[in-house]
Amino acid sequence: MISSRTAGRVSANWLILIAALAAALGLWAGARWSGPRTTALPEMASVVRYPAPRALPEFQLARSDGKPLTHADWKGRWTIAFFGYTHCPDVCPTTLATFKQVWKLLDADARERLRFDFISVDPARDTPEVLTRYVAFFNPQFIAATGNDAELTRLTRALGLVYARGEPKDGTYEVDHGASAVLIDPNGNQVGLLRPPFDASKIASDLTVLARSR
């Protein structure tokens, strides 16, 4: 993985690198490693669409409520998954605060067809209790999960994302991660990315269209 020295922030150069890598991997994999074809996504203001659905591997993470989070849980609804950690000083709280606003803008029918997952890439510090408190601050209906590095690395690489932890300093350490969220369709395939800067109203509008599409 790529090492870094930022304190959980995504610097301008790092953000460009992450966004470019995620987009490139996603587009390449969308063309060459695609799952079953689905109805073409509509034009959207906040989502970078892949040319074809991207199949994902089986995985097993641990939710903060003690239940497992597997690939099967990403089927049946549209899922927006964001990878970060609770000690993140800016990117994660800002993103989840935006998603909180998105949720408020959605109607009841759309909410039934959507889910937001926050997946921590810092399992040593992000215990179930910590994750529960953190995510509940934004929205108790959001799912929080984490897992060991083997599972996290396999899943993030499959999604075209990366993360890296820095060397411990003064009793703590830094974690760099991408700032994009991934969009999973009801078949469990990755179909796009939501890239910052995030606009709650545009995301809510896009997700409402998606929720009504199937």
N, C-alpha and C positions, 0 to 999 in steps of 0.2 A: 504494500500500500504506500501511498505518498505521505511522507512526513511533513510536518508543518510546525510553525511556532506561534500561530495566532491563538488568542485565548477564547476559542469558540466562535470568534467572528470570522466571517468569510471576507477576506480582503478583496479588493477590486480585481487583482490579478488572479487570485485563487477562484473567485466566483466565475470569472470568464473561463478559466480552465475547466472548472467543474461543468459549467453549462455547455461548453463546447464538447467536452468528452461525453456527457450524457446524451446530448443531441445526436452526436455522431454515432455512438454505439447504438442508440435507439433506432435511428434511421437505418443503419446497416442491418441490425438484427431484425428490424421489422420487415425488411425485404427478403432476408435469407433464412430467418428462423421464426416463421410465423405459424400461429396456431390456426384453428378453423376460421375461415373468413366470416366476418360479421357485416351487418349493414354499415355502409360508410357513415362516418361521423359527420354531423352537420358542421357548417362553418361556425367557428367559435372565436371569441375575442381573447380568451385567457389560456387556451390549451394549444400546445404544439402537438399536432396530430401525427401519428406514425402512418406510413403508407399501408401497413397491414398489421393486424393484431400480433403481438409478440408473446409466444407461449412462455410460461414460467415454470421453474422446477418445483417439486414438492419441498416443503420446508416445515419446520415446527419451532415456534417461538412460545414464550410463556406470557400470557396476559397478566395484568396486574391483579385481576380477580382470581387468579389461580387456574383459569382455564387455558387450554392450549390455543394457539393461533396458528392455523395451518392454511395451506393453499385453498382448501375447501371453503374456508370462511370468506374468501374473496370471490365467491360465486353467488349469484342471485341478486346482487346489488352492484351499483357503481361504487367503487372505493377510491378515496383519495388518501394515499399513504405518504407520510412525511417522516424522514429519518433525522434524528437529532439527539439531544440529551438535555436533562433538566438543569444542568449547571451552565448551559449556554447563556451568555449575557445579552444577546440581542436577536439573533436570527430566529431562534426557536420561539421565544415568547412573542415576537412580532408576528411571526407566521401563524401561530395558534390563535393569537388575538384576532387576526384577520379572518381565520376560519370560524372563529366564534361569531363574528359579524355575518359571515356568509350563512351560517346556520340560522341566524335570526331572520334573514331575508328569505329563506326558503319556506314554502307552505308545507302543510302537514303531509300531503301526498308525495311531494318531492323528498321529504325527510325519510319516508318509508322506503325509498328506493336508493338511498345514499348512506354512506358511512365514512367517517374520518378516523384513520388510524395513525397514532403517533408511536413510532418505534424507536426506542433508545439504542444507541450504539455505544452506550457506557454502562454495561450491566453491573459492573462492580459497585458503582455508586447508586444507580437507579434501581433500587429494590422495589418490590411490589408496593410497599407502603408509600415510598417516595413518588413513584409513578402515579399512583392513585390520587394523591393530594395534588400533584402538579397538573394533571390533565383535568381534574374536577374543577380547578380554579377557572379554566376556560370553558369547559362544557363536560359535565359528567356523563354525557352520552357518547363522547369520543372514546375510542378504544386505545388503551396503552399497553405496550408489550415490549419485550426485549428477549435476548437469547445469548447463547455463547458465540464466540467469535467465528467459529466454523460455520454456524448457521447464518449469522449476520453477513459474513463476507460472501458466502455463496449467493445469498439473496440480493445483496446490494449490487454485486457484480452482474447478476442476471438482469437487474433493473437498470443497469448502466450508471450506477452511483458509486461513489467511493467515500471512505471516511478514514481518519488516521488519528491516533493519539500521540501526543508529544511526551517528552520525558518529564517525570514528576519534578516539581519545584515548589518549595515551601509548603509541602504537604498536599499539593494538588497537582493536577495536570490538565493539559489542554486537549481539546478534541476538535479537529476540523472535519467538516461534513458539507455535503452539497446543500444548496438553498432551494432546490426545486422539489416539488411534490410529484408523485407519479399517479397516473390515472389508470385504474383497472376496470375493465368492463365486466358485466354480469357473467361472462364465461370464464372469468379468472385470467384473462389475457391483458397484458399491458398495452394500452392503445395511445398513450400520450403522456406529456409532461405539462405541469403547471409551473411556469418560471417567473421569478420575481422581476420587477416589482409587482406585488399582488394587489389587485383591486377587488374589494369584496363584492361590489355591485356587479361587476363584469363576471366574476366567478359564479356568483349566485344565478345570474341569468343563463350562463352556459350550462350549469348543472341542472337547472330547471328544464332546459331543453332536452338534456340527456335523460333525465328521469322520466320524461314523458315519451321518450322514443321507443321504450320497450317495457 
